[in-house]
Amino acid sequence: MSTSEVVTQFLQRVGEQDADGIGNLFAEEIDWFVPGNPRLPWTGTRSKRAEVPTYFRTM
């Protein structure tokens, strides 16, 4: 899948609130950091694809 196809799929799945579908667009291992107050559930570090759907459900 090309970069533009991935972005299109990502935006479509965000619009559909398809957290599992969004997660499937990510590699198994990721290096993702969201800065902010650690008391906020969407901040912090994520390293696995399985963590992505939870992030988007929290948002």
PyMOL Python script that loads the backbone (N, CA, C, O; Angstrom):
from pymol import cmd

cmd.read_pdbstr("""\
ATOM      1  N   MET A   1       0.846  -1.169   0.000  1.00  0.00           N
ATOM      2  CA  MET A   1       0.000   0.000   0.000  1.00  0.00           C
ATOM      3  C   MET A   1       0.896   1.239   0.000  1.00  0.00           C
ATOM      4  O   MET A   1       1.872   1.301   0.747  1.00  0.00           O
ATOM      5  N   SER A   2       0.572   2.199  -0.818  1.00  0.00           N
ATOM      6  CA  SER A   2       1.363   3.424  -0.892  1.00  0.00           C
ATOM      7  C   SER A   2       1.069   4.311   0.313  1.00  0.00           C
ATOM      8  O   SER A   2       0.090   4.111   1.033  1.00  0.00           O
ATOM      9  N   THR A   3       1.933   5.287   0.511  1.00  0.00           N
ATOM     10  CA  THR A   3       1.746   6.221   1.622  1.00  0.00           C
ATOM     11  C   THR A   3       0.401   6.937   1.521  1.00  0.00           C
ATOM     12  O   THR A   3      -0.310   7.066   2.517  1.00  0.00           O
ATOM     13  N   SER A   4       0.054   7.396   0.334  1.00  0.00           N
ATOM     14  CA  SER A   4      -1.219   8.120   0.185  1.00  0.00           C
ATOM     15  C   SER A   4      -2.405   7.193   0.437  1.00  0.00           C
ATOM     16  O   SER A   4      -3.427   7.641   0.957  1.00  0.00           O
ATOM     17  N   GLU A   5      -2.296   5.926   0.086  1.00  0.00           N
ATOM     18  CA  GLU A   5      -3.376   4.973   0.370  1.00  0.00           C
ATOM     19  C   GLU A   5      -3.521   4.738   1.875  1.00  0.00           C
ATOM     20  O   GLU A   5      -4.632   4.626   2.392  1.00  0.00           O
ATOM     21  N   VAL A   6      -2.383   4.666   2.568  1.00  0.00           N
ATOM     22  CA  VAL A   6      -2.424   4.490   4.026  1.00  0.00           C
ATOM     23  C   VAL A   6      -3.077   5.704   4.685  1.00  0.00           C
ATOM     24  O   VAL A   6      -3.912   5.554   5.577  1.00  0.00           O
ATOM     25  N   VAL A   7      -2.703   6.888   4.251  1.00  0.00           N
ATOM     26  CA  VAL A   7      -3.282   8.110   4.818  1.00  0.00           C
ATOM     27  C   VAL A   7      -4.786   8.155   4.546  1.00  0.00           C
ATOM     28  O   VAL A   7      -5.568   8.500   5.432  1.00  0.00           O
ATOM     29  N   THR A   8      -5.184   7.813   3.342  1.00  0.00           N
ATOM     30  CA  THR A   8      -6.609   7.788   2.998  1.00  0.00           C
ATOM     31  C   THR A   8      -7.360   6.805   3.885  1.00  0.00           C
ATOM     32  O   THR A   8      -8.426   7.128   4.410  1.00  0.00           O
ATOM     33  N   GLN A   9      -6.804   5.599   4.054  1.00  0.00           N
ATOM     34  CA  GLN A   9      -7.425   4.594   4.920  1.00  0.00           C
ATOM     35  C   GLN A   9      -7.488   5.083   6.366  1.00  0.00           C
ATOM     36  O   GLN A   9      -8.500   4.911   7.047  1.00  0.00           O
ATOM     37  N   PHE A  10      -6.404   5.692   6.823  1.00  0.00           N
ATOM     38  CA  PHE A  10      -6.351   6.215   8.193  1.00  0.00           C
ATOM     39  C   PHE A  10      -7.473   7.233   8.421  1.00  0.00           C
ATOM     40  O   PHE A  10      -8.225   7.128   9.390  1.00  0.00           O
ATOM     41  N   LEU A  11      -7.577   8.202   7.537  1.00  0.00           N
ATOM     42  CA  LEU A  11      -8.587   9.251   7.700  1.00  0.00           C
ATOM     43  C   LEU A  11     -10.000   8.682   7.609  1.00  0.00           C
ATOM     44  O   LEU A  11     -10.891   9.113   8.340  1.00  0.00           O
ATOM     45  N   GLN A  12     -10.202   7.731   6.728  1.00  0.00           N
ATOM     46  CA  GLN A  12     -11.510   7.092   6.610  1.00  0.00           C
ATOM     47  C   GLN A  12     -11.863   6.365   7.908  1.00  0.00           C
ATOM     48  O   GLN A  12     -12.982   6.481   8.408  1.00  0.00           O
ATOM     49  N   ARG A  13     -10.906   5.621   8.445  1.00  0.00           N
ATOM     50  CA  ARG A  13     -11.158   4.865   9.679  1.00  0.00           C
ATOM     51  C   ARG A  13     -11.341   5.775  10.888  1.00  0.00           C
ATOM     52  O   ARG A  13     -12.119   5.458  11.787  1.00  0.00           O
ATOM     53  N   VAL A  14     -10.635   6.897  10.919  1.00  0.00           N
ATOM     54  CA  VAL A  14     -10.857   7.873  11.991  1.00  0.00           C
ATOM     55  C   VAL A  14     -12.286   8.400  11.900  1.00  0.00           C
ATOM     56  O   VAL A  14     -12.982   8.498  12.910  1.00  0.00           O
ATOM     57  N   GLY A  15     -12.714   8.735  10.701  1.00  0.00           N
ATOM     58  CA  GLY A  15     -14.075   9.230  10.502  1.00  0.00           C
ATOM     59  C   GLY A  15     -15.132   8.212  10.898  1.00  0.00           C
ATOM     60  O   GLY A  15     -16.213   8.581  11.357  1.00  0.00           O
ATOM     61  N   GLU A  16     -14.826   6.946  10.724  1.00  0.00           N
ATOM     62  CA  GLU A  16     -15.753   5.863  11.075  1.00  0.00           C
ATOM     63  C   GLU A  16     -15.612   5.437  12.536  1.00  0.00           C
ATOM     64  O   GLU A  16     -16.359   4.583  13.015  1.00  0.00           O
ATOM     65  N   GLN A  17     -14.653   6.036  13.240  1.00  0.00           N
ATOM     66  CA  GLN A  17     -14.329   5.667  14.623  1.00  0.00           C
ATOM     67  C   GLN A  17     -13.998   4.180  14.725  1.00  0.00           C
ATOM     68  O   GLN A  17     -14.408   3.503  15.668  1.00  0.00           O
ATOM     69  N   ASP A  18     -13.251   3.685  13.739  1.00  0.00           N
ATOM     70  CA  ASP A  18     -12.852   2.276  13.660  1.00  0.00           C
ATOM     71  C   ASP A  18     -11.456   2.113  14.268  1.00  0.00           C
ATOM     72  O   ASP A  18     -10.460   2.031  13.549  1.00  0.00           O
ATOM     73  N   ALA A  19     -11.399   2.067  15.597  1.00  0.00           N
ATOM     74  CA  ALA A  19     -10.113   2.009  16.298  1.00  0.00           C
ATOM     75  C   ALA A  19      -9.317   0.761  15.933  1.00  0.00           C
ATOM     76  O   ALA A  19      -8.099   0.833  15.771  1.00  0.00           O
ATOM     77  N   ASP A  20      -9.986  -0.381  15.803  1.00  0.00           N
ATOM     78  CA  ASP A  20      -9.275  -1.605  15.429  1.00  0.00           C
ATOM     79  C   ASP A  20      -8.711  -1.494  14.017  1.00  0.00           C
ATOM     80  O   ASP A  20      -7.592  -1.931  13.752  1.00  0.00           O
ATOM     81  N   GLY A  21      -9.486  -0.911  13.119  1.00  0.00           N
ATOM     82  CA  GLY A  21      -9.015  -0.718  11.749  1.00  0.00           C
ATOM     83  C   GLY A  21      -7.822   0.223  11.682  1.00  0.00           C
ATOM     84  O   GLY A  21      -6.900   0.004  10.897  1.00  0.00           O
ATOM     85  N   ILE A  22      -7.835   1.265  12.500  1.00  0.00           N
ATOM     86  CA  ILE A  22      -6.700   2.182  12.572  1.00  0.00           C
ATOM     87  C   ILE A  22      -5.467   1.420  13.045  1.00  0.00           C
ATOM     88  O   ILE A  22      -4.386   1.553  12.472  1.00  0.00           O
ATOM     89  N   GLY A  23      -5.637   0.630  14.086  1.00  0.00           N
ATOM     90  CA  GLY A  23      -4.519  -0.149  14.611  1.00  0.00           C
ATOM     91  C   GLY A  23      -3.901  -1.058  13.576  1.00  0.00           C
ATOM     92  O   GLY A  23      -2.686  -1.257  13.569  1.00  0.00           O
ATOM     93  N   ASN A  24      -4.718  -1.612  12.700  1.00  0.00           N
ATOM     94  CA  ASN A  24      -4.205  -2.516  11.669  1.00  0.00           C
ATOM     95  C   ASN A  24      -3.315  -1.815  10.644  1.00  0.00           C
ATOM     96  O   ASN A  24      -2.600  -2.479   9.894  1.00  0.00           O
ATOM     97  N   LEU A  25      -3.351  -0.500  10.604  1.00  0.00           N
ATOM     98  CA  LEU A  25      -2.492   0.246   9.682  1.00  0.00           C
ATOM     99  C   LEU A  25      -1.063   0.400  10.204  1.00  0.00           C
ATOM    100  O   LEU A  25      -0.168   0.794   9.456  1.00  0.00           O
ATOM    101  N   PHE A  26      -0.849   0.092  11.484  1.00  0.00           N
ATOM    102  CA  PHE A  26       0.455   0.274  12.111  1.00  0.00           C
ATOM    103  C   PHE A  26       1.272  -1.014  12.074  1.00  0.00           C
ATOM    104  O   PHE A  26       0.718  -2.112  12.028  1.00  0.00           O
ATOM    105  N   ALA A  27       2.586  -0.865  12.095  1.00  0.00           N
ATOM    106  CA  ALA A  27       3.496  -2.007  12.206  1.00  0.00           C
ATOM    107  C   ALA A  27       3.308  -2.662  13.575  1.00  0.00           C
ATOM    108  O   ALA A  27       2.779  -2.041  14.498  1.00  0.00           O
ATOM    109  N   GLU A  28       3.738  -3.898  13.701  1.00  0.00           N
ATOM    110  CA  GLU A  28       3.617  -4.619  14.973  1.00  0.00           C
ATOM    111  C   GLU A  28       4.364  -3.893  16.089  1.00  0.00           C
ATOM    112  O   GLU A  28       3.849  -3.772  17.200  1.00  0.00           O
ATOM    113  N   GLU A  29       5.562  -3.415  15.804  1.00  0.00           N
ATOM    114  CA  GLU A  29       6.347  -2.671  16.785  1.00  0.00           C
ATOM    115  C   GLU A  29       6.429  -1.216  16.339  1.00  0.00           C
ATOM    116  O   GLU A  29       6.779  -0.923  15.195  1.00  0.00           O
ATOM    117  N   ILE A  30       6.099  -0.306  17.260  1.00  0.00           N
ATOM    118  CA  ILE A  30       6.112   1.127  16.957  1.00  0.00           C
ATOM    119  C   ILE A  30       6.890   1.874  18.032  1.00  0.00           C
ATOM    120  O   ILE A  30       7.127   1.353  19.123  1.00  0.00           O
ATOM    121  N   ASP A  31       7.277   3.085  17.711  1.00  0.00           N
ATOM    122  CA  ASP A  31       7.946   3.975  18.663  1.00  0.00           C
ATOM    123  C   ASP A  31       7.154   5.271  18.653  1.00  0.00           C
ATOM    124  O   ASP A  31       7.399   6.151  17.828  1.00  0.00           O
ATOM    125  N   TRP A  32       6.205   5.386  19.571  1.00  0.00           N
ATOM    126  CA  TRP A  32       5.242   6.474  19.556  1.00  0.00           C
ATOM    127  C   TRP A  32       5.197   7.122  20.932  1.00  0.00           C
ATOM    128  O   TRP A  32       4.953   6.451  21.935  1.00  0.00           O
ATOM    129  N   PHE A  33       5.431   8.414  20.973  1.00  0.00           N
ATOM    130  CA  PHE A  33       5.385   9.166  22.228  1.00  0.00           C
ATOM    131  C   PHE A  33       4.461  10.363  22.061  1.00  0.00           C
ATOM    132  O   PHE A  33       4.611  11.152  21.128  1.00  0.00           O
ATOM    133  N   VAL A  34       3.511  10.491  22.969  1.00  0.00           N
ATOM    134  CA  VAL A  34       2.608  11.647  23.000  1.00  0.00           C
ATOM    135  C   VAL A  34       2.923  12.419  24.275  1.00  0.00           C
ATOM    136  O   VAL A  34       2.648  11.934  25.373  1.00  0.00           O
ATOM    137  N   PRO A  35       3.497  13.620  24.144  1.00  0.00           N
ATOM    138  CA  PRO A  35       3.858  14.383  25.337  1.00  0.00           C
ATOM    139  C   PRO A  35       2.630  14.931  26.046  1.00  0.00           C
ATOM    140  O   PRO A  35       1.570  15.110  25.445  1.00  0.00           O
ATOM    141  N   GLY A  36       2.794  15.188  27.319  1.00  0.00           N
ATOM    142  CA  GLY A  36       1.718  15.801  28.087  1.00  0.00           C
ATOM    143  C   GLY A  36       1.705  15.312  29.518  1.00  0.00           C
ATOM    144  O   GLY A  36       2.573  14.550  29.943  1.00  0.00           O
ATOM    145  N   ASN A  37       0.717  15.760  30.245  1.00  0.00           N
ATOM    146  CA  ASN A  37       0.547  15.392  31.646  1.00  0.00           C
ATOM    147  C   ASN A  37       0.305  13.887  31.749  1.00  0.00           C
ATOM    148  O   ASN A  37      -0.625  13.376  31.125  1.00  0.00           O
ATOM    149  N   PRO A  38       1.116  13.170  32.517  1.00  0.00           N
ATOM    150  CA  PRO A  38       0.957  11.716  32.611  1.00  0.00           C
ATOM    151  C   PRO A  38      -0.383  11.252  33.188  1.00  0.00           C
ATOM    152  O   PRO A  38      -0.732  10.077  33.082  1.00  0.00           O
ATOM    153  N   ARG A  39      -1.124  12.166  33.793  1.00  0.00           N
ATOM    154  CA  ARG A  39      -2.452  11.798  34.302  1.00  0.00           C
ATOM    155  C   ARG A  39      -3.494  11.704  33.188  1.00  0.00           C
ATOM    156  O   ARG A  39      -4.581  11.163  33.394  1.00  0.00           O
ATOM    157  N   LEU A  40      -3.161  12.228  32.015  1.00  0.00           N
ATOM    158  CA  LEU A  40      -4.073  12.131  30.874  1.00  0.00           C
ATOM    159  C   LEU A  40      -3.842  10.784  30.188  1.00  0.00           C
ATOM    160  O   LEU A  40      -2.701  10.455  29.861  1.00  0.00           O
ATOM    161  N   PRO A  41      -4.883  10.008  29.967  1.00  0.00           N
ATOM    162  CA  PRO A  41      -4.711   8.642  29.483  1.00  0.00           C
ATOM    163  C   PRO A  41      -4.158   8.522  28.066  1.00  0.00           C
ATOM    164  O   PRO A  41      -3.663   7.456  27.702  1.00  0.00           O
ATOM    165  N   TRP A  42      -4.223   9.567  27.262  1.00  0.00           N
ATOM    166  CA  TRP A  42      -3.737   9.462  25.888  1.00  0.00           C
ATOM    167  C   TRP A  42      -2.276   9.895  25.739  1.00  0.00           C
ATOM    168  O   TRP A  42      -1.725   9.822  24.641  1.00  0.00           O
ATOM    169  N   THR A  43      -1.643  10.343  26.824  1.00  0.00           N
ATOM    170  CA  THR A  43      -0.235  10.719  26.738  1.00  0.00           C
ATOM    171  C   THR A  43       0.646   9.522  27.086  1.00  0.00           C
ATOM    172  O   THR A  43       0.176   8.527  27.637  1.00  0.00           O
ATOM    173  N   GLY A  44       1.915   9.637  26.757  1.00  0.00           N
ATOM    174  CA  GLY A  44       2.860   8.586  27.112  1.00  0.00           C
ATOM    175  C   GLY A  44       3.409   7.853  25.903  1.00  0.00           C
ATOM    176  O   GLY A  44       3.247   8.287  24.763  1.00  0.00           O
ATOM    177  N   THR A  45       4.057   6.741  26.176  1.00  0.00           N
ATOM    178  CA  THR A  45       4.752   5.963  25.158  1.00  0.00           C
ATOM    179  C   THR A  45       3.968   4.709  24.815  1.00  0.00           C
ATOM    180  O   THR A  45       3.386   4.057  25.682  1.00  0.00           O
ATOM    181  N   ARG A  46       3.968   4.391  23.537  1.00  0.00           N
ATOM    182  CA  ARG A  46       3.391   3.142  23.046  1.00  0.00           C
ATOM    183  C   ARG A  46       4.415   2.452  22.170  1.00  0.00           C
ATOM    184  O   ARG A  46       5.160   3.100  21.435  1.00  0.00           O
ATOM    185  N   SER A  47       4.446   1.116  22.255  1.00  0.00           N
ATOM    186  CA  SER A  47       5.467   0.389  21.502  1.00  0.00           C
ATOM    187  C   SER A  47       4.919  -0.793  20.713  1.00  0.00           C
ATOM    188  O   SER A  47       5.675  -1.446  19.994  1.00  0.00           O
ATOM    189  N   LYS A  48       3.640  -1.083  20.826  1.00  0.00           N
ATOM    190  CA  LYS A  48       3.042  -2.228  20.139  1.00  0.00           C
ATOM    191  C   LYS A  48       1.763  -1.814  19.407  1.00  0.00           C
ATOM    192  O   LYS A  48       1.034  -0.927  19.852  1.00  0.00           O
ATOM    193  N   ARG A  49       1.511  -2.466  18.290  1.00  0.00           N
ATOM    194  CA  ARG A  49       0.296  -2.215  17.513  1.00  0.00           C
ATOM    195  C   ARG A  49      -0.956  -2.363  18.382  1.00  0.00           C
ATOM    196  O   ARG A  49      -1.910  -1.600  18.231  1.00  0.00           O
ATOM    197  N   ALA A  50      -0.954  -3.328  19.276  1.00  0.00           N
ATOM    198  CA  ALA A  50      -2.127  -3.597  20.116  1.00  0.00           C
ATOM    199  C   ALA A  50      -2.514  -2.410  21.000  1.00  0.00           C
ATOM    200  O   ALA A  50      -3.645  -2.344  21.481  1.00  0.00           O
ATOM    201  N   GLU A  51      -1.592  -1.475  21.219  1.00  0.00           N
ATOM    202  CA  GLU A  51      -1.884  -0.302  22.043  1.00  0.00           C
ATOM    203  C   GLU A  51      -2.587   0.816  21.268  1.00  0.00           C
ATOM    204  O   GLU A  51      -3.174   1.716  21.870  1.00  0.00           O
ATOM    205  N   VAL A  52      -2.527   0.760  19.957  1.00  0.00           N
ATOM    206  CA  VAL A  52      -3.074   1.839  19.124  1.00  0.00           C
ATOM    207  C   VAL A  52      -4.598   1.965  19.239  1.00  0.00           C
ATOM    208  O   VAL A  52      -5.091   3.076  19.435  1.00  0.00           O
ATOM    209  N   PRO A  53      -5.363   0.874  19.124  1.00  0.00           N
ATOM    210  CA  PRO A  53      -6.818   1.033  19.236  1.00  0.00           C
ATOM    211  C   PRO A  53      -7.269   1.651  20.563  1.00  0.00           C
ATOM    212  O   PRO A  53      -8.192   2.465  20.587  1.00  0.00           O
ATOM    213  N   THR A  54      -6.633   1.274  21.644  1.00  0.00           N
ATOM    214  CA  THR A  54      -6.977   1.844  22.951  1.00  0.00           C
ATOM    215  C   THR A  54      -6.760   3.353  22.950  1.00  0.00           C
ATOM    216  O   THR A  54      -7.579   4.105  23.480  1.00  0.00           O
ATOM    217  N   TYR A  55      -5.658   3.790  22.356  1.00  0.00           N
ATOM    218  CA  TYR A  55      -5.372   5.224  22.260  1.00  0.00           C
ATOM    219  C   TYR A  55      -6.519   5.950  21.545  1.00  0.00           C
ATOM    220  O   TYR A  55      -7.016   6.965  22.031  1.00  0.00           O
ATOM    221  N   PHE A  56      -6.929   5.423  20.393  1.00  0.00           N
ATOM    222  CA  PHE A  56      -7.965   6.107  19.621  1.00  0.00           C
ATOM    223  C   PHE A  56      -9.340   6.000  20.269  1.00  0.00           C
ATOM    224  O   PHE A  56     -10.173   6.886  20.077  1.00  0.00           O
ATOM    225  N   ARG A  57      -9.596   4.957  21.018  1.00  0.00           N
ATOM    226  CA  ARG A  57     -10.863   4.871  21.758  1.00  0.00           C
ATOM    227  C   ARG A  57     -10.889   5.905  22.887  1.00  0.00           C
ATOM    228  O   ARG A  57     -11.944   6.452  23.209  1.00  0.00           O
ATOM    229  N   THR A  58      -9.724   6.168  23.485  1.00  0.00           N
ATOM    230  CA  THR A  58      -9.613   7.139  24.574  1.00  0.00           C
ATOM    231  C   THR A  58      -9.841   8.555  24.066  1.00  0.00           C
ATOM    232  O   THR A  58     -10.409   9.391  24.770  1.00  0.00           O
ATOM    233  N   MET A  59      -9.401   8.820  22.852  1.00  0.00           N
ATOM    234  CA  MET A  59      -9.543  10.159  22.298  1.00  0.00           C
ATOM    235  C   MET A  59     -11.007  10.425  22.024  1.00  0.00           C
ATOM    236  O   MET A  59     -11.360  11.505  21.550  1.00  0.00           O
TER     237      MET A  59
END
""", "prot")
cmd.dss("prot")
cmd.show_as("cartoon", "prot")
cmd.util.cbc("prot")
cmd.orient("prot")
